[in-house]
Amino acid sequence: MALLSRMKIRTKLASMVILAALTVLAIVAVSVWLSRTRMLEDRITQMHTAVGAIDGITSTIEEVSAIAATIGSAIEEQGAATAEIARNVTQAAQATREVTANIGGVSTAANETGGAAGHVLSAATNLSKQAEQLAAEVNTFLAGVRAA
């Protein structure tokens, strides 16, 4: 029984030690809480300052985003304009090739026309000579008819 009684005493002492330790912990926690509460106002002020700075940064980011969107839109329009220019250049190159081919055809036709004109001139010259000769013979014939 004495042993049982000593165990009860030890159990009570252990409970009291635990209770005392919990009390110390509670006092420390309250002390920390009070210390933090005192600093809370400073932190709230700092947080308000930080929020103001973040608002300023947010506004700046929104402005930069709007500018970036404008630039993106301009780049897209520039790309479309460049594509249109490329199509026009391609069409102009094709038209130039066609004109070049046509000029070759016109040159050939002009050469052929020049050759034909030379033949016509030669034929006209021969015809003129024949007409002069015929006129001379007609005059001779008419002179012979008049004289007879």
C-alpha positions, 0 to 999 in steps of 0.5 A, spaced: 500 500 500 505 504 501 507 503 494 500 505 491 500 511 496 507 513 493 505 512 486 499 516 487 503 522 490 508 521 484 502 521 479 499 527 483 506 531 482 507 529 475 500 532 474 502 538 477 509 539 474 505 538 467 500 543 469 505 548 471 509 547 465 502 548 461 501 554 465 508 557 463 507 555 456 500 559 456 504 565 459 509 565 454 504 564 448 500 570 451 506 574 452 508 572 445 501 574 443 501 581 446 508 582 443 505 581 436 499 585 437 503 591 439 507 590 432 500 588 428 499 596 427 506 597 424 505 591 420 498 593 418 501 600 416 506 597 412 501 592 409 497 598 407 504 601 404 505 595 400 498 594 397 499 601 395 505 600 391 502 593 389 496 597 386 501 602 382 505 596 379 498 593 377 496 599 374 503 600 370 503 592 368 496 594 365 498 600 361 504 595 359 499 590 357 495 595 353 501 597 349 503 590 348 496 589 345 497 595 341 504 593 338 501 586 337 495 588 333 500 593 329 505 587 328 499 583 325 496 588 321 504 589 318 504 582 317 498 582 313 500 588 309 507 585 308 503 579 305 499 583 301 505 586 298 508 579 297 502 577 293 502 584 289 510 583 287 509 576 285 503 578 280 507 584 278 513 579 276 508 574 273 505 580 269 513 582 267 514 575 265 508 575 260 510 582 258 517 580 256 514 574 252 509 578 249 515 583 247 519 577 244 512 576 240 512 583 238 519 583 236 518 577 231 512 580 228 515 586 227 521 583 223 516 579 219 513 585 218 519 588 216 521 583 211 514 583 208 514 590 207 521 589 204 518 584 199 512 589 198 517 595 196 521 590 191 514 588 188 512 596 188 519 598 185 518 592 179 511 594 178 513 601 177 518 599 172 513 595 169 508 601 169 513 606 166 515 600 160 508 599 159 507 607 159 512 607 154 510 602 149 503 605 150 506 611 147 509 608 142 503 604 140 499 611 140 504 615 136 504 609 131 496 609 131 496 617 130 501 617 124 498 612 120 
